[in-house]
Amino acid sequence: MVNMGERPLSLFPLPLHVKEKLVNKFLSAIDWISIWIGKVFSILSFVVAIAILYEVTIRYVFRIATQWTTELTIMSCGLVYVMGGAWTMHSNRHMRIEIFYGKLSQRKKALIDIFTFSFFLAYIVPLLWASAIFSWDSLKLRETSASPWDPPVYPIKIALTLGIFLLLLEAIVKWIRNIQFVRSGAKVALQEKEETSIRPEGI
């Protein structure tokens, strides 16, 4: 017979501070992945600059036009954009309208970010699902651009799905950290209130 007063056994009987440490390590690992993938793909910015310089030179100096430089520039810019999204979110560099947001305290900003996370999910999850379907169909067809240069397109669509997935992971990391920040602030305020209530008069 089960004693209702007994605490249920946990599959992972770890102290709370150990669990928090493991969670923080996991969050830091996602941050590390987001940062380094963003940095690696940012190198393509130099490829874009070189391709544009080459195209301008041969077009206006030698009167020769190329097809591949335009497609290479578009694909490279797309990769930088989608694979750098998670790094941008980690660095808090996404554009936002800060008429009121910028004037709020850090705790109020965290509360707003926690609340608006649901709207982000409503957008990003269907986008991830649709991009995964498009990527899979493109991979099965070994889709190309059908241009004279005819480069494969399916790696770009796969990268789009991976980039959206990384962005979602980083958004979850930020959401968890906002919750931790709000909870830690509440704990500190509660501790200060308790210390004030038990402090002897005149101190």
DRENPA-3360 file (N, C-alpha, C; in nm, 2 decimals, always signed):
BEGIN
1 = MVNMGERP = +0.09/-0.12/+0.00/+0.00/+0.00/+0.00/+0.09/+0.12/+0.00 ~ +0.06/+0.22/-0.08/+0.14/+0.34/-0.10/+0.11/+0.44/+0.01 ~ +0.21/+0.49/+0.08/+0.19/+0.59/+0.18/+0.19/+0.72/+0.11 ~ +0.08/+0.80/+0.12/+0.06/+0.92/+0.05/+0.16/+1.03/+0.10 ~ +0.21/+1.01/+0.22/+0.30/+1.11/+0.28/+0.44/+1.09/+0.23 ~ +0.47/+0.98/+0.16/+0.61/+0.96/+0.11/+0.63/+1.04/-0.02 ~ +0.75/+1.09/-0.04/+0.78/+1.16/-0.16/+0.81/+1.06/-0.27 ~ +0.76/+1.08/-0.39/+0.79/+0.99/-0.50/+0.94/+0.98/-0.53;
9 = LSLFPLPL = +0.98/+0.86/-0.57/+1.12/+0.85/-0.61/+1.15/+0.91/-0.74 ~ +1.26/+0.98/-0.75/+1.30/+1.04/-0.88/+1.39/+0.95/-0.96 ~ +1.38/+0.96/-1.09/+1.47/+0.88/-1.17/+1.61/+0.93/-1.17 ~ +1.62/+1.06/-1.14/+1.75/+1.12/-1.13/+1.76/+1.20/-0.99 ~ +1.79/+1.12/-0.89/+1.80/+1.18/-0.75/+1.92/+1.27/-0.73 ~ +1.92/+1.38/-0.80/+2.03/+1.47/-0.79/+1.99/+1.60/-0.71 ~ +2.09/+1.65/-0.64/+2.05/+1.78/-0.56/+2.01/+1.89/-0.66 ~ +1.94/+1.99/-0.61/+1.89/+2.09/-0.70/+2.00/+2.17/-0.76;
17 = HVKEKLVN = +2.11/+2.20/-0.69/+2.21/+2.28/-0.74/+2.29/+2.21/-0.85 ~ +2.29/+2.07/-0.84/+2.36/+1.99/-0.94/+2.27/+1.99/-1.07 ~ +2.14/+1.98/-1.06/+2.05/+1.99/-1.17/+2.06/+2.12/-1.24 ~ +2.07/+2.23/-1.16/+2.08/+2.37/-1.22/+2.21/+2.38/-1.30 ~ +2.32/+2.32/-1.24/+2.45/+2.33/-1.30/+2.45/+2.25/-1.44 ~ +2.38/+2.14/-1.44/+2.37/+2.06/-1.56/+2.29/+2.14/-1.67 ~ +2.18/+2.20/-1.63/+2.10/+2.27/-1.72/+2.18/+2.39/-1.78 ~ +2.25/+2.46/-1.69/+2.33/+2.57/-1.74/+2.44/+2.53/-1.83;
25 = KFLSAIDW = +2.50/+2.41/-1.81/+2.60/+2.36/-1.90/+2.54/+2.33/-2.04 ~ +2.42/+2.27/-2.04/+2.35/+2.24/-2.16/+2.32/+2.37/-2.24 ~ +2.27/+2.47/-2.17/+2.24/+2.60/-2.23/+2.37/+2.66/-2.29 ~ +2.48/+2.65/-2.21/+2.60/+2.71/-2.26/+2.65/+2.64/-2.39 ~ +2.63/+2.50/-2.39/+2.67/+2.43/-2.51/+2.59/+2.47/-2.63 ~ +2.46/+2.50/-2.62/+2.38/+2.55/-2.73/+2.43/+2.69/-2.77 ~ +2.47/+2.77/-2.67/+2.53/+2.90/-2.70/+2.65/+2.89/-2.79 ~ +2.74/+2.79/-2.74/+2.87/+2.77/-2.81/+2.85/+2.73/-2.96;
33 = ISIWIGKV = +2.75/+2.64/-2.98/+2.72/+2.59/-3.11/+2.67/+2.71/-3.20 ~ +2.58/+2.79/-3.14/+2.52/+2.90/-3.22/+2.63/+3.00/-3.26 ~ +2.72/+3.03/-3.16/+2.83/+3.13/-3.19/+2.92/+3.08/-3.30 ~ +2.97/+2.96/-3.28/+3.07/+2.91/-3.38/+3.01/+2.88/-3.51 ~ +2.89/+2.83/-3.52/+2.83/+2.82/-3.66/+2.81/+2.95/-3.72 ~ +2.77/+3.05/-3.65/+2.76/+3.19/-3.70/+2.89/+3.24/-3.75 ~ +3.00/+3.22/-3.67/+3.13/+3.27/-3.71/+3.18/+3.20/-3.83 ~ +3.16/+3.07/-3.84/+3.21/+2.99/-3.96/+3.14/+3.04/-4.08;
41 = FSILSFVV = +3.01/+3.06/-4.08/+2.94/+3.10/-4.20/+2.95/+3.25/-4.23 ~ +3.00/+3.32/-4.13/+3.02/+3.47/-4.16/+3.14/+3.48/-4.25 ~ +3.23/+3.38/-4.27/+3.34/+3.39/-4.36/+3.29/+3.40/-4.50 ~ +3.16/+3.35/-4.53/+3.11/+3.37/-4.66/+3.09/+3.51/-4.70 ~ +3.09/+3.60/-4.61/+3.08/+3.75/-4.64/+3.20/+3.79/-4.72 ~ +3.31/+3.74/-4.69/+3.43/+3.77/-4.78/+3.42/+3.71/-4.92 ~ +3.36/+3.59/-4.92/+3.33/+3.53/-5.05/+3.24/+3.61/-5.14 ~ +3.14/+3.67/-5.07/+3.04/+3.76/-5.14/+3.12/+3.88/-5.19;
49 = AIAILYEV = +3.20/+3.94/-5.11/+3.27/+4.06/-5.15/+3.36/+4.04/-5.26 ~ +3.43/+3.92/-5.26/+3.52/+3.89/-5.37/+3.45/+3.86/-5.50 ~ +3.33/+3.79/-5.49/+3.25/+3.76/-5.61/+3.20/+3.89/-5.67 ~ +3.15/+3.98/-5.59/+3.10/+4.11/-5.64/+3.21/+4.19/-5.70 ~ +3.33/+4.19/-5.64/+3.44/+4.27/-5.70/+3.48/+4.21/-5.83 ~ +3.48/+4.08/-5.84/+3.51/+4.01/-5.97/+3.41/+4.04/-6.07 ~ +3.29/+4.03/-6.04/+3.18/+4.06/-6.13/+3.19/+4.20/-6.19 ~ +3.20/+4.30/-6.10/+3.21/+4.44/-6.14/+3.33/+4.46/-6.23;
57 = TIRYVFRI = +3.44/+4.40/-6.20/+3.57/+4.42/-6.27/+3.55/+4.37/-6.41 ~ +3.51/+4.24/-6.43/+3.50/+4.19/-6.56/+3.38/+4.24/-6.64 ~ +3.28/+4.30/-6.57/+3.17/+4.35/-6.64/+3.20/+4.49/-6.70 ~ +3.27/+4.57/-6.62/+3.29/+4.71/-6.67/+3.43/+4.74/-6.72 ~ +3.52/+4.64/-6.70/+3.65/+4.66/-6.76/+3.67/+4.57/-6.88 ~ +3.62/+4.45/-6.88/+3.64/+4.36/-6.99/+3.51/+4.33/-7.07 ~ +3.40/+4.40/-7.02/+3.27/+4.39/-7.09/+3.22/+4.24/-7.10 ~ +3.24/+4.17/-7.00/+3.20/+4.03/-6.99/+3.11/+4.01/-6.87;
65 = ATQWTTEL = +3.00/+3.94/-6.89/+2.91/+3.91/-6.78/+2.91/+3.77/-6.74 ~ +2.89/+3.74/-6.62/+2.89/+3.60/-6.57/+2.75/+3.57/-6.50 ~ +2.72/+3.44/-6.50/+2.59/+3.40/-6.44/+2.62/+3.35/-6.30 ~ +2.74/+3.28/-6.28/+2.76/+3.21/-6.15/+2.79/+3.31/-6.04 ~ +2.84/+3.43/-6.07/+2.87/+3.52/-5.95/+2.74/+3.57/-5.89 ~ +2.64/+3.59/-5.97/+2.51/+3.64/-5.91/+2.45/+3.53/-5.82 ~ +2.45/+3.41/-5.87/+2.39/+3.30/-5.79/+2.47/+3.27/-5.67 ~ +2.60/+3.27/-5.69/+2.69/+3.25/-5.57/+2.67/+3.36/-5.46;
73 = TIMSCGLV = +2.65/+3.48/-5.51/+2.63/+3.59/-5.41/+2.50/+3.57/-5.34 ~ +2.39/+3.53/-5.41/+2.26/+3.51/-5.35/+2.26/+3.40/-5.25 ~ +2.32/+3.28/-5.29/+2.33/+3.17/-5.20/+2.42/+3.19/-5.08 ~ +2.53/+3.26/-5.10/+2.62/+3.29/-4.99/+2.55/+3.38/-4.89 ~ +2.49/+3.49/-4.94/+2.42/+3.58/-4.85/+2.30/+3.51/-4.77 ~ +2.23/+3.42/-4.84/+2.13/+3.34/-4.78/+2.18/+3.26/-4.66 ~ +2.30/+3.19/-4.69/+2.36/+3.11/-4.58/+2.40/+3.19/-4.46 ~ +2.46/+3.31/-4.49/+2.50/+3.39/-4.38/+2.38/+3.44/-4.30;
81 = YVMGGAWT = +2.27/+3.47/-4.37/+2.15/+3.51/-4.30/+2.09/+3.40/-4.21 ~ +2.07/+3.29/-4.27/+2.00/+3.18/-4.19/+2.09/+3.12/-4.09 ~ +2.22/+3.10/-4.12/+2.30/+3.03/-4.02/+2.36/+3.12/-3.91 ~ +2.34/+3.25/-3.93/+2.38/+3.35/-3.83/+2.27/+3.40/-3.74 ~ +2.15/+3.35/-3.77/+2.03/+3.40/-3.69/+2.04/+3.36/-3.54 ~ +2.09/+3.24/-3.51/+2.10/+3.20/-3.37/+2.21/+3.28/-3.30 ~ +2.32/+3.31/-3.37/+2.43/+3.39/-3.31/+2.38/+3.53/-3.28 ~ +2.30/+3.58/-3.38/+2.24/+3.72/-3.36/+2.15/+3.72/-3.24;
89 = MHSNRHMR = +2.07/+3.62/-3.22/+1.98/+3.62/-3.11/+2.06/+3.61/-2.98 ~ +2.16/+3.52/-2.98/+2.24/+3.51/-2.86/+2.30/+3.64/-2.82 ~ +2.35/+3.72/-2.92/+2.41/+3.85/-2.90/+2.31/+3.96/-2.88 ~ +2.18/+3.93/-2.89/+2.07/+4.03/-2.87/+2.08/+4.14/-2.97 ~ +2.11/+4.10/-3.10/+2.13/+4.20/-3.20/+2.01/+4.21/-3.30 ~ +1.91/+4.13/-3.28/+1.79/+4.14/-3.37/+1.73/+4.28/-3.36 ~ +1.68/+4.33/-3.47/+1.62/+4.46/-3.47/+1.48/+4.45/-3.40 ~ +1.45/+4.56/-3.32/+1.32/+4.56/-3.25/+1.29/+4.71/-3.24;
97 = IEIFYGKL = +1.16/+4.74/-3.22/+1.11/+4.87/-3.20/+1.11/+4.90/-3.05 ~ +1.20/+4.99/-3.01/+1.22/+5.00/-2.86/+1.17/+5.14/-2.82 ~ +1.05/+5.17/-2.86/+0.99/+5.30/-2.81/+0.97/+5.29/-2.66 ~ +0.91/+5.17/-2.61/+0.89/+5.15/-2.47/+0.98/+5.05/-2.41 ~ +1.02/+4.95/-2.49/+1.10/+4.84/-2.44/+1.23/+4.88/-2.38 ~ +1.30/+4.97/-2.46/+1.43/+5.02/-2.42/+1.44/+5.09/-2.29 ~ +1.32/+5.15/-2.24/+1.32/+5.23/-2.12/+1.28/+5.14/-2.00 ~ +1.25/+5.01/-2.02/+1.22/+4.93/-1.91/+1.34/+4.87/-1.83;
105 = SQRKKALI = +1.31/+4.83/-1.71/+1.42/+4.76/-1.64/+1.45/+4.62/-1.69 ~ +1.56/+4.56/-1.65/+1.60/+4.43/-1.71/+1.50/+4.33/-1.67 ~ +1.44/+4.34/-1.55/+1.34/+4.24/-1.51/+1.21/+4.25/-1.59 ~ +1.17/+4.37/-1.62/+1.05/+4.39/-1.70/+1.07/+4.35/-1.84 ~ +1.19/+4.37/-1.89/+1.23/+4.32/-2.02/+1.22/+4.17/-2.03 ~ +1.27/+4.10/-1.92/+1.27/+3.96/-1.92/+1.13/+3.91/-1.91 ~ +1.04/+3.97/-1.84/+0.90/+3.93/-1.83/+0.83/+3.95/-1.96 ~ +0.86/+4.05/-2.03/+0.80/+4.07/-2.17/+0.85/+3.96/-2.26;
113 = DIFTFSFF = +0.98/+3.93/-2.26/+1.03/+3.83/-2.34/+0.97/+3.69/-2.31 ~ +0.95/+3.67/-2.19/+0.89/+3.54/-2.15/+0.75/+3.53/-2.21 ~ +0.67/+3.64/-2.20/+0.53/+3.64/-2.24/+0.53/+3.63/-2.40 ~ +0.61/+3.70/-2.47/+0.61/+3.71/-2.61/+0.67/+3.58/-2.68 ~ +0.74/+3.50/-2.60/+0.80/+3.38/-2.65/+0.69/+3.29/-2.72 ~ +0.57/+3.29/-2.66/+0.46/+3.21/-2.72/+0.43/+3.25/-2.87 ~ +0.44/+3.38/-2.89/+0.41/+3.44/-3.03/+0.53/+3.40/-3.12 ~ +0.65/+3.39/-3.07/+0.76/+3.35/-3.15/+0.74/+3.20/-3.19;
121 = LAYIVPLL = +0.70/+3.12/-3.09/+0.68/+2.98/-3.12/+0.57/+2.96/-3.23 ~ +0.47/+3.04/-3.22/+0.36/+3.03/-3.32/+0.40/+3.06/-3.46 ~ +0.51/+3.13/-3.47/+0.57/+3.16/-3.60/+0.68/+3.07/-3.64 ~ +0.77/+3.04/-3.55/+0.89/+2.96/-3.59/+0.86/+2.81/-3.61 ~ +0.77/+2.76/-3.53/+0.74/+2.61/-3.54/+0.68/+2.58/-3.68 ~ +0.58/+2.65/-3.72/+0.53/+2.62/-3.86/+0.63/+2.64/-3.97 ~ +0.71/+2.75/-3.95/+0.82/+2.78/-4.05/+0.92/+2.66/-4.05 ~ +0.96/+2.61/-3.93/+1.05/+2.50/-3.93/+0.99/+2.37/-4.00;
129 = WASAIFSW = +0.86/+2.35/-3.97/+0.80/+2.23/-4.03/+0.79/+2.24/-4.18 ~ +0.75/+2.36/-4.23/+0.74/+2.38/-4.37/+0.88/+2.37/-4.44 ~ +0.98/+2.43/-4.38/+1.11/+2.43/-4.44/+1.17/+2.28/-4.44 ~ +1.14/+2.20/-4.34/+1.18/+2.07/-4.34/+1.12/+1.99/-4.45 ~ +0.99/+2.01/-4.48/+0.93/+1.94/-4.59/+0.99/+1.98/-4.72 ~ +1.01/+2.11/-4.74/+1.07/+2.16/-4.87/+1.21/+2.11/-4.88 ~ +1.28/+2.10/-4.77/+1.42/+2.05/-4.78/+1.42/+1.90/-4.82 ~ +1.33/+1.83/-4.76/+1.33/+1.68/-4.79/+1.29/+1.66/-4.94;
137 = DSLKLRET = +1.19/+1.73/-4.99/+1.15/+1.72/-5.13/+1.26/+1.76/-5.22 ~ +1.33/+1.87/-5.18/+1.44/+1.91/-5.27/+1.56/+1.81/-5.27 ~ +1.58/+1.75/-5.15/+1.69/+1.65/-5.14/+1.66/+1.53/-5.23 ~ +1.53/+1.48/-5.22/+1.49/+1.37/-5.30/+1.50/+1.39/-5.45 ~ +1.48/+1.51/-5.49/+1.48/+1.55/-5.63/+1.62/+1.59/-5.68 ~ +1.72/+1.61/-5.58/+1.85/+1.66/-5.61/+1.83/+1.79/-5.69 ~ +1.75/+1.88/-5.63/+1.71/+2.00/-5.70/+1.82/+2.09/-5.73 ~ +1.82/+2.15/-5.85/+1.92/+2.25/-5.89/+1.85/+2.38/-5.93;
145 = SASPWDPP = +1.93/+2.48/-5.96/+1.87/+2.61/-5.99/+1.81/+2.62/-6.14 ~ +1.85/+2.52/-6.22/+1.80/+2.52/-6.36/+1.85/+2.64/-6.44 ~ +1.96/+2.70/-6.40/+2.02/+2.81/-6.47/+2.14/+2.75/-6.56 ~ +2.20/+2.84/-6.64/+2.32/+2.79/-6.72/+2.43/+2.73/-6.63 ~ +2.45/+2.79/-6.51/+2.55/+2.74/-6.42/+2.49/+2.61/-6.35 ~ +2.37/+2.61/-6.31/+2.29/+2.50/-6.26/+2.35/+2.44/-6.13 ~ +2.37/+2.52/-6.02/+2.42/+2.46/-5.90/+2.31/+2.39/-5.82 ~ +2.35/+2.30/-5.73/+2.25/+2.23/-5.65/+2.18/+2.33/-5.55;
153 = VYPIKIAL = +2.05/+2.32/-5.53/+1.98/+2.41/-5.44/+1.95/+2.34/-5.31 ~ +1.94/+2.21/-5.31/+1.90/+2.14/-5.19/+1.99/+2.16/-5.07 ~ +2.12/+2.18/-5.09/+2.20/+2.21/-4.96/+2.16/+2.34/-4.90 ~ +2.12/+2.44/-4.98/+2.08/+2.57/-4.93/+1.95/+2.55/-4.85 ~ +1.86/+2.47/-4.90/+1.73/+2.45/-4.83/+1.75/+2.37/-4.70 ~ +1.84/+2.27/-4.70/+1.87/+2.20/-4.58/+1.93/+2.29/-4.48 ~ +2.02/+2.38/-4.52/+2.08/+2.48/-4.43/+1.97/+2.57/-4.38 ~ +1.87/+2.61/-4.45/+1.76/+2.69/-4.40/+1.69/+2.62/-4.29;
161 = TLGIFLLL = +1.67/+2.49/-4.30/+1.60/+2.42/-4.19/+1.69/+2.41/-4.07 ~ +1.82/+2.38/-4.09/+1.91/+2.38/-3.97/+1.92/+2.52/-3.91 ~ +1.93/+2.62/-3.99/+1.93/+2.76/-3.93/+1.81/+2.79/-3.85 ~ +1.69/+2.75/-3.90/+1.57/+2.78/-3.82/+1.57/+2.70/-3.69 ~ +1.62/+2.57/-3.70/+1.62/+2.49/-3.58/+1.72/+2.55/-3.48 ~ +1.83/+2.60/-3.52/+1.93/+2.66/-3.43/+1.87/+2.78/-3.36 ~ +1.80/+2.86/-3.45/+1.73/+2.98/-3.39/+1.63/+2.95/-3.29 ~ +1.55/+2.84/-3.31/+1.45/+2.79/-3.21/+1.52/+2.75/-3.08;
169 = LEAIVKWI = +1.63/+2.67/-3.09/+1.71/+2.63/-2.98/+1.76/+2.75/-2.90 ~ +1.81/+2.85/-2.97/+1.87/+2.97/-2.90/+1.76/+3.05/-2.83 ~ +1.64/+3.05/-2.90/+1.53/+3.12/-2.84/+1.48/+3.05/-2.71 ~ +1.48/+2.92/-2.71/+1.45/+2.84/-2.59/+1.55/+2.87/-2.48 ~ +1.68/+2.87/-2.52/+1.78/+2.91/-2.42/+1.75/+3.04/-2.35 ~ +1.72/+3.14/-2.44/+1.70/+3.28/-2.39/+1.57/+3.28/-2.30 ~ +1.47/+3.20/-2.34/+1.35/+3.20/-2.26/+1.38/+3.14/-2.12 ~ +1.45/+3.03/-2.11/+1.49/+2.96/-1.99/+1.57/+3.06/-1.90;
177 = RNIQFVRS = +1.67/+3.13/-1.96/+1.75/+3.22/-1.89/+1.67/+3.34/-1.83 ~ +1.57/+3.38/-1.91/+1.48/+3.49/-1.86/+1.40/+3.44/-1.74 ~ +1.36/+3.32/-1.74/+1.28/+3.27/-1.63/+1.38/+3.26/-1.51 ~ +1.50/+3.21/-1.53/+1.59/+3.20/-1.42/+1.62/+3.34/-1.36 ~ +1.64/+3.44/-1.45/+1.67/+3.57/-1.41/+1.55/+3.63/-1.32 ~ +1.43/+3.61/-1.37/+1.31/+3.66/-1.29/+1.30/+3.59/-1.16 ~ +1.32/+3.46/-1.16/+1.31/+3.38/-1.03/+1.42/+3.42/-0.94 ~ +1.54/+3.44/-0.99/+1.65/+3.47/-0.90/+1.63/+3.61/-0.84;
185 = GAKVALQE = +1.58/+3.70/-0.92/+1.55/+3.84/-0.87/+1.44/+3.83/-0.76 ~ +1.34/+3.75/-0.78/+1.24/+3.73/-0.68/+1.29/+3.67/-0.55 ~ +1.38/+3.58/-0.57/+1.44/+3.52/-0.45/+1.53/+3.62/-0.37 ~ +1.60/+3.70/-0.44/+1.68/+3.80/-0.38/+1.60/+3.91/-0.31 ~ +1.49/+3.95/-0.37/+1.40/+4.04/-0.31/+1.33/+3.98/-0.18 ~ +1.30/+3.85/-0.19/+1.24/+3.79/-0.07/+1.34/+3.78/+0.04 ~ +1.46/+3.74/+0.01/+1.56/+3.73/+0.11/+1.59/+3.87/+0.18 ~ +1.59/+3.97/+0.10/+1.61/+4.11/+0.15/+1.50/+4.15/+0.24;
193 = KEETSIRP = +1.38/+4.11/+0.20/+1.26/+4.14/+0.29/+1.26/+4.07/+0.42 ~ +1.30/+3.94/+0.41/+1.31/+3.86/+0.54/+1.42/+3.91/+0.63 ~ +1.54/+3.95/+0.57/+1.64/+4.01/+0.65/+1.60/+4.14/+0.72 ~ +1.53/+4.22/+0.64/+1.48/+4.35/+0.70/+1.38/+4.32/+0.81 ~ +1.30/+4.22/+0.80/+1.19/+4.20/+0.90/+1.25/+4.14/+1.03 ~ +1.36/+4.07/+1.02/+1.42/+4.01/+1.14/+1.54/+4.10/+1.20 ~ +1.58/+4.20/+1.13/+1.68/+4.29/+1.17/+1.64/+4.37/+1.30 ~ +1.72/+4.37/+1.40/+1.69/+4.45/+1.52/+1.68/+4.59/+1.49;
201 = EGI = +1.59/+4.66/+1.57/+1.58/+4.81/+1.55/+1.70/+4.88/+1.58 ~ +1.73/+4.99/+1.51/+1.84/+5.07/+1.53/+1.97/+5.02/+1.46 ~ +1.96/+4.91/+1.38/+2.07/+4.86/+1.30/+2.05/+4.90/+1.15;
% end
